[in-house]
Amino acid sequence: MTNSAARSIPHSPQAGTLDIHVRTPTPHDIAGLAALFSEMQRHYRRPVADRQAIEAAALACRPVRTTFDPRVLLATMDDLIVGSIVLNVTFPAFELSRSLYIRDLYVARSMRRHGVGQALVKAAAHLTYAQGFSALDWTTETGNIAARQMYESCGARVLGRTYYRLAREDMDADPDRAPSDPDSRRDPHGRQPPPTAPCSALDHQNDSASHQAQ
């Protein structure tokens, strides 16, 4: 997304015909956001304990105090939290600046295809440039056409980049063995290796939420 394109996106609290508001969280939102996080983890078949969801929500609802604290926005309707977006600060970005990266975007199942995802992305773009960041970046699966259409409707453009990850189990694997060898992921002490993580929380959560939130 170019700076000029993102700056021109109007920040509107409403999307479609629903009264959807996007705002920063407060400590009063911890319980509601924890419930949304729990739904998100169940959706991606990685459920967590209530305590873990509350801890994550408390972290997301903390005021920004330092340069690299995450920026979080909530979408609400009738005071109910229906979506969230988490932005991480990246450095160095263009010309040694700081930029924001969408690490997570999720819309409640009951509110998909009502413009919530689009409202969150537009609000994130507004926040990015209002706070002096140089760009707003994120990734999505190439084959997720609905998500890409939604993002491009917000003014985003596709960049010619390849996304990599070096997972923990890849680092622990014996480099002398072929990846297809099941022993290549065996712990030297006989312990079972951890389950393979999804490509990215953003790749899965952002995609599934946004392609149903138009």
C-alpha positions in Angstrom: 0.0 0.0 0.0 1.5 3.3 -1.0 1.6 6.2 1.5 -0.6 8.3 -0.6 -3.2 5.6 -1.1 -3.4 4.7 2.6 -3.6 8.4 3.7 -6.6 8.9 1.4 -8.6 6.2 3.1 -11.4 7.9 5.1 -11.6 6.7 8.7 -15.4 6.0 9.2 -16.8 4.4 12.3 -19.5 2.8 10.3 -19.4 0.0 7.7 -22.3 -1.0 5.5 -25.7 -0.6 7.1 -24.5 -1.6 10.6 -23.4 0.7 13.3 -19.8 -0.6 13.6 -17.3 1.4 15.6 -13.5 0.9 15.6 -11.6 2.2 18.6 -8.6 1.4 20.9 -9.2 -1.0 23.8 -9.3 -0.2 27.5 -8.9 -2.4 30.5 -12.7 -2.7 30.6 -12.5 -4.6 27.3 -10.4 -7.5 28.7 -13.4 -9.9 29.3 -15.0 -9.3 26.0 -11.7 -9.5 24.1 -10.8 -12.7 25.9 -14.1 -14.2 24.7 -13.2 -13.2 21.1 -9.7 -14.6 21.4 -11.1 -17.9 22.8 -13.5 -18.1 19.8 -10.6 -17.4 17.5 -8.5 -20.2 18.9 -11.4 -22.7 18.7 -12.0 -21.7 15.1 -8.4 -22.6 14.2 -8.5 -25.8 16.3 -6.0 -24.5 18.8 -8.2 -23.9 21.9 -6.6 -22.3 24.9 -7.5 -22.2 28.6 -9.6 -19.3 29.8 -6.6 -18.0 31.8 -4.5 -17.8 28.7 -7.1 -15.9 26.7 -7.5 -13.5 29.6 -3.8 -12.9 29.8 -3.6 -12.3 26.1 -6.5 -9.9 26.2 -5.0 -8.0 29.2 -1.8 -7.6 27.2 -3.7 -6.3 24.1 -5.7 -3.8 26.3 -2.7 -2.2 27.9 -2.0 1.4 26.9 0.8 2.0 24.5 3.8 3.1 26.6 6.9 2.3 24.5 7.9 2.5 20.9 7.5 -1.2 20.2 4.3 -1.9 22.1 1.7 -3.5 19.8 -1.2 -1.3 18.5 -4.6 -2.9 18.9 -8.0 -1.8 17.6 -11.4 -3.3 18.4 -14.6 -3.3 16.3 -17.7 -3.0 18.3 -21.4 -3.0 17.7 -23.9 -2.1 20.5 -20.9 -2.2 22.9 -20.1 -5.8 21.9 -16.7 -6.6 20.6 -17.1 -8.2 17.2 -13.6 -8.0 15.8 -10.0 -7.1 16.6 -6.8 -6.2 14.8 -3.3 -6.4 16.3 -0.4 -4.4 14.7 3.3 -4.9 15.5 6.0 -2.3 15.1 8.8 -3.3 12.6 12.2 -1.6 12.4 14.0 -0.7 10.3 11.5 -0.1 7.6 11.8 2.2 4.5 14.7 4.7 5.0 15.3 3.5 8.6 11.7 4.4 9.6 9.3 2.4 11.6 6.3 0.6 10.0 3.3 -1.4 11.2 2.6 -5.0 10.4 -0.9 -6.7 10.8 -0.1 -9.7 12.9 -3.6 -10.7 13.6 -7.1 -9.9 12.3 -10.2 -11.7 13.5 -13.9 -11.2 13.1 -16.5 -12.9 15.2 -18.3 -15.7 13.4 -21.7 -14.1 13.8 -20.5 -10.8 12.2 -18.7 -11.9 9.1 -19.6 -10.4 5.7 -20.8 -7.3 7.3 -17.8 -5.0 6.6 -16.1 -5.5 10.0 -12.8 -6.7 8.5 -12.7 -3.8 6.0 -13.5 -1.3 8.8 -10.6 -2.6 10.9 -8.1 -2.5 8.0 -9.1 1.1 7.1 -8.9 2.2 10.7 -5.4 0.5 11.0 -4.3 2.4 7.9 -5.5 5.7 9.4 -3.7 4.9 12.7 -0.5 4.0 10.8 -0.1 7.3 9.1 -1.6 9.5 11.9 1.1 8.1 14.2 3.9 8.7 11.8 4.7 5.1 10.7 5.9 4.7 7.1 3.8 1.8 5.9 1.2 -0.8 6.8 2.1 -4.3 5.7 0.6 -7.8 6.0 0.4 -11.2 4.3 -2.4 -13.5 3.2 -2.5 -16.7 1.3 -2.2 -16.3 -2.4 -5.3 -18.5 -3.1 -7.5 -16.7 -0.7 -9.3 -14.6 -3.4 -12.0 -13.2 -1.1 -9.5 -11.9 1.4 -7.4 -10.4 -1.4 -10.4 -8.7 -2.9 -11.4 -7.2 0.5 -7.8 -5.9 1.1 -7.6 -4.4 -2.4 -11.0 -2.7 -1.9 -9.3 -0.9 1.0 -6.6 0.5 -1.4 -3.9 -2.1 -0.7 -1.6 -3.4 -3.5 0.2 -6.7 -3.9 4.0 -6.6 -3.4 6.4 -9.0 -5.1 7.8 -10.7 -2.0 8.2 -14.3 -0.9 7.3 -15.1 2.7 9.7 -17.4 4.7 9.7 -19.1 8.1 12.3 -21.1 9.9 10.4 -23.1 12.5 11.9 -24.5 15.7 11.5 -28.1 14.5 13.4 -27.2 11.3 16.3 -25.9 13.4 16.3 -29.0 15.6 16.2 -31.4 12.7 19.3 -33.3 11.7 20.6 -31.6 8.6 22.2 -34.8 7.4 18.8 -36.5 7.0 16.2 -35.9 4.4 13.1 -33.9 5.5 10.9 -36.9 4.7 12.8 -39.1 7.2 10.6 -39.2 10.3 13.7 -39.6 12.5 14.9 -36.2 11.3 12.6 -34.6 13.8 13.3 -37.0 16.7 14.6 -35.4 19.9 18.1 -36.8 20.9 16.7 -37.6 24.3 13.8 -39.6 22.9 11.1 -37.0 23.4 8.5 -36.5 20.7 8.9 -33.2 18.7 6.3 -30.5 19.1 3.4 -30.4 16.6 4.1 -28.4 13.5 2.7 -24.9 13.9 0.5 -23.3 11.3 2.3 -21.1 8.7 1.3 -18.0 10.6 -1.4 -16.9 12.9 -1.9 -14.1 10.4 -2.0 -16.4 7.4 -4.8 -18.4 8.9 -6.7 -16.1 11.3 -6.5 -13.0 9.1 -7.5 -14.9 6.0 -10.4 -16.8 7.4 -11.9 -13.8 9.2 -11.5 -11.3 6.4 -12.8 -13.4 3.5 -16.1 -13.6 5.4 -16.2 -10.0 6.6 -16.7 -8.1 3.4 
